Amino acid sequence: MKIDRKLFEEALQIAKKGISKKADITSKTLVEIKNSGISLTGMNDGMTVITNMPPNSFVFEETEEKKFLVEPSFMMDLLKQLPKSVTEVEFDATNGLVLRYEKSEFKLETIEGADMFPMPTKKGVDENFVTIEANDLRRMVRATAFVSVRKDDSVSVGQEAMKCLAIHCAKDDIKIYAANPYLFSSCLKTHENNGADFNVLIYAEDINEAINAFQNKEIQIFADDKFMYLADDYTFISLRIVNAKELPINTTLKKIETNKDLTKVNVAKNLILGTIKRACLLSTDRKMIRILLKANKETNLLNIQGKSDRGSINEDIEAIIDGKDAEICFNGSYLLEVLNALDCENTEIRFDAADERTPMLVKNGDDEVVTDSTYAIALLKKNN
């Protein structure tokens, strides 16, 4: 069976996203050779990836269906080391797995256990699904996933949801939420769908990896009681739903946004980002730097101060300030992460200087937005 080299490399790279870190057969990629083409499967505890070669990537030949387990990194390295002149490779499964190219061949030593590979049940696309551009979903995931706690990190009892993205799919929009002890995030995109309506928790690292399997294409999203699915014409990914209690992120953000007593600031993102970057240089570990922010309505200036054993910073930034003069303290590294995640020219910041328990709200300050991202950053006490 002849396969387009480049397309096969891309398919193998996609299947690699699902392989397990365990030292068993799920750490390998399953290669299935059928009359209809080649299918590659990778799976781990949280995600299964199945990718099929596009119909125009092979020359149809009658062949016996066979399965092989391969080391994906080794096969990828082999394909990359082939001469650049090789645009097509031939897989011969008559006696083992042989890769032929031009006038040469390479016999791969496959791994035992292909028949025992725990093949997932591939669910058909549900009639109630959402169709969304892969780039739009990728943008939403990236705007929230950085907030989540790492999958392997320990969390308090009942806080497993901090490792997840909460994905809410409704008739008119898609919303994604994430949180850690000091930072909340949400991202919304108005979107008409075919009737899909579900709320699920998915590990942030899993969906962040999964969405990169899709390029500039439309994908379908749907869910059942155990999995959320992402699919296009050639790639099918199932993500295991996490059984945890969702955090009240949406309620917290709405409470802050509807507070009319907050001081509201609109500032050019590049200005405040530059200042915060310089302030964070004062931190030796880049994780904690206390920033004092003062808003002066009369002068429409934001004053930002910070100091450490490395030095100090005191900068004024022009801004549009609506509300009371205010002074707050926060961890500059959190604001730096948020500003780097925002895709905008102007940033809106809201805060309540009279109540340090109310987080600082940061969001896209442009008039027109593709996705509406909002972040809440915990304040620090000024007298510490």
N, C-alpha and C positions, 0 to 999 in steps of 0.2 A: 504494500500500500504506500503510495507516494504522497508525501506531506510537504506543504510549503514550510520551509524552515522558520521563517520569521513568525508566522502565525502559530507554529507549534511552540516556539520559545515563549510567546505571549501567553498561550494557554497554560503552559507549565508554570509560569510565574504566578498566574492567577491561582492555580491549584495549590501551590506552595503556601498560600496564605492560610490554608485550613489545616496544615499538618500539625500534629501534636508534639509537645516537648517530651512526652513520655518515651521511655526506651522500649517501645513495642511496635507492632506493625502499623499503628496509626501515625508513627513518625515518618512514614513513607508515603509515596504517591502511588495510587492504584491506576494502572494503565489498562484500559479495556479496548481491544481491537475488534471491531464489528464490521459487518457489511456496510453499515451506515457511516462509518468513520471511526474516529478515536475519541474516547471519553477519558478524562482525567479527574480523579477524586482525591481530595484531602480532607481529613476531619480531625477534630479535637473535641474536648468536653463541651465547648461552647459554640462551635461553629462547624458546619459542613460546607465544602465548596465542590461543586460539580461543574466542569466546563467541557464543552463539546467543540470539536473542530468545526468551523464553518463549512457549509457544503462545498464551497469553491476551493477548499484547501486540500482536497485529495482527489485522486483519480479512482473511480469506483472499480473495485475488483471483488469477485466472489471469494470470501475468505471465512475460515472457521473462527468463531468467536473465542477469544482467549484473553486471559487476565494475567497481569504481571505486576509485582511490587518492585518499585525502583527507588533508589536514593535520589530525591529530586535535585539536590544541590550538585551531585555528581553529573547527572544528565544535563543540567543547565550548563555546567562548566564545559562538558563535552561539545555541546552545540555551539557555544561561544568560541571554542578553539578550532572549529572547522574552518577551512579556507573561505575567504570572503566570496570567492567565486561560486560557492555552493549555495544555491537558492532553494533546492529541493532535496529532501532526504526520503529514503525508502525504508519502511519497517517491514521486516520479514519475521513472522511468528511461527514459521513452519517447524523450526527446531530451536527453541529458545527465542530470545529477542535479539535480532541482528539489525544494526543500523547501517545502511549502505548510502554512500555518497560518491558521486562521480564514479571512479573505478576502484574505490576502496570500500572496506567494510569494518565495522567495529561491533564485536559481540559483547553484549552487556550481561554481566553476571547478575541475574535477578535474585530477589529475596523470597524465601519460602513463606507461604501463608496467604497468598492472594485469594484462595478460595475461602479463607476464614476472615477476610476483611469485613468488618461490620458495616455493610452497605446500608446507607440510610434509605428510607422510603421517600422518593421524590414526589412531593405533593404537587398536583396540578395547580395552575394559576387560578385563584379564587375569583368568582364573578364580582365580588366586592373588593376591588383593589384600587390603589392609588397609582396613577402614572405621574412620574416626576422626572425632570432632567437630573441625570447623575451629578452634574456640577452643582445644582441647587442643593441636593441632599448632602453632598460633600461639604459645601459651604456651611450648612447648618450644623453638621457633626463637628467640624473643626472649630466652630464658634462656641461650642459647649464642652466638647470632650476634654479639653485641657484642664477644666475645673475639677473633673472627677478624680477620686482617689485611685491609685494604681491597683490593678486587680490582685496582685500578690501581697499588697500591704494589709496589715491588720487594722481592723476598725472596731469600735465599741459594739457591744451586743445591740442588735436592732438597727445598725447603721450600714448594712450591706448595700443599701441603695446608693450610698455615696460613691460606689464604684461604677455606677450605672448611668446611662442616659434614660430618662423617662420620656417615652415617645408617645405623644397624643395625636391620633389621626381622627379628625372629625370631617363633617361634610364640607366645610368652607376653608379649613386651614390645617396645617401641620405644625405642631409645637414640640420642641425638644427642651428638656430641663436637665440641669446638673447642679450638684452642690458638693462642697466640702465644708469643714467647720467654720471657714472664714469667708467663703465666697459662694454666691448663688449665681446661676446664669439661666437665661431662657432665650430661645430663638424661635421666631414665628414666621411662617410664610403663608400668605393667603393663597389658597389653591382649591380648585374644584376637583372632586374625585367621583368615582363611580359608586359611592355609597359605603365605602370602607369606614368603619368606626371602631377604633380599638385604642386601648392604653396599655403599654407594655414597658417593662424594665429590661434593658439589654446592657451587658457589660460594655462600657465605653471603649475599651481597647479592642473588643471584638468587632463592633460595628465600624470603628475607625479603620480597622484593617480591611473589613469586608467592602466598604464603599470604594476603596482604591482599586478593586477588581473591575470596576466599571469605568469606562472612559466617557467620551462625550456622547452619551446615548440616553434614551429614555429607559427607565426601569420601572418595574411594577413592585409595589409593596403591599403585603397582606399578612395576616396573622391568624393563628388558631390558639388553642389554650396552652400549647407548649412551645411554639416557635414563631418567630417573625421571619418572613421570607423576602428576599430581594432577587429579582429575576429579570433577565432580558432574553433575547432569542437564543443565546448560546451558553450563558452562565447562570447557575442557580445556586443561591446561598441560603442556608437556613441558620438562624441564630437562636440559641436556646434562651427562652424567657427566664429571667431571674425571679425566683420566688422570694420576694422581700416586700416590706411595707414602703410605699412611696413616700418621700418627704414632702411636706407642704410648701414647696417652692413657689408655686403659682400664687397661693394665698398670701405668702409673705411679700412677694413682689407687688401684688395688687394693692396691698395695704400701704406700702411705701409710695407707690405712684399716685394714689388718691389723696395723699396727705398734702393739703393746700398750704401748710405752714413751712414747707421746705424752701430753702434758698436754691434758686435755679441758675445755673451757669452754662452758657454756650461759648465754647472756645475752639479755635482751630486745632484739630488733632495733632498736626505736625509740631505746633508750638509746645503744647503740654507734653507730648511724647518726648520731644528733645530734652525738656527740662527734667522729666522723670528718669530718663536714661542716664543723664549726668548725675542726678541725685543717687541713683542706685549704684553708681560706681563707688560710693562711699561705703557700701556694704562689703565686707570681706567674703561672705558666703553667697551673696546675691539673693538671699532668701528673706532677709529682714533689714529694713531701713525705715526708721520712723520719719515720717514727713508731716510737717505742719503746714496747713493750707489756710490762708486768710483771704476772704472775699470782701472787697470794698466796692459797694454799689456806687458811691459818688465818683470814684475815679475809674470804675470799670476795670480794675486790675486784680489779678490773682497773684498773691505773694506765696511762693513756695520755699520752705526752709528745711534743711536737714543737716545733720552733723554726725561725725563719728571720729574715731582715732585717726582716720585718713585725712580729714579736713571738714569743710562745711560748704553749704551752698545757700544762696539767697537770691532768688530771681523773681522778677515781676513779669507777668504775661497779660496782654490785653485780652479782655473777654467781655461778653455781655452778661451782666448780673441782674437778676430779678429777685427781689426779696430782701431780707435783712442782711446786714453785714454779719459775717460768720467766721468762725475759726474752728477747724477740726484737725484731728490727727489720725493717720492711718499708715499701714505698711505699704511703702512705695512699690515693692516688688509685685504686689497683687494688682495695683493699678497698671503697672508696666505690662503684665500679662494680658490684661483686659484691652488696653490700648492697641497692643500688637494684634489682637484678635479682631478688633473692629475694622470693618471695611467702609470707611467714610472719610469725608473731609472735615466735618465738624463733629464735636463731641458734646453731648449734654450731660451735665453732672448735677445731681440734686442731693442736698443733705440737710440735716436738722442739727444745728449746733447746740440747741438746748437739750437734746436727748442723745447721748452717745450710744444708747442701745439701738437706735435706728441706723441701719447700715446706709452707706453712701451709695446712691444709685448712679450708674454710668450707662449711657446708651448712645446709639447713633443719633447725631444731631442734624443730619441732612433732611431736607424737605421730602425727597423721594428716596425710598429704600427698597431694595429687592427682598432682603430678609431683615426683620426687625429684632435685633439682639439687645438684651437688657442684662445688666450685671448689678449685683448688690455686694458691696465690700464692707466687712465689719470695721467699725471705727475703733481706735485705741483711746485710752484716757489721756487727756492732755497733761495732767499733772504727774504723770509717771516719768 
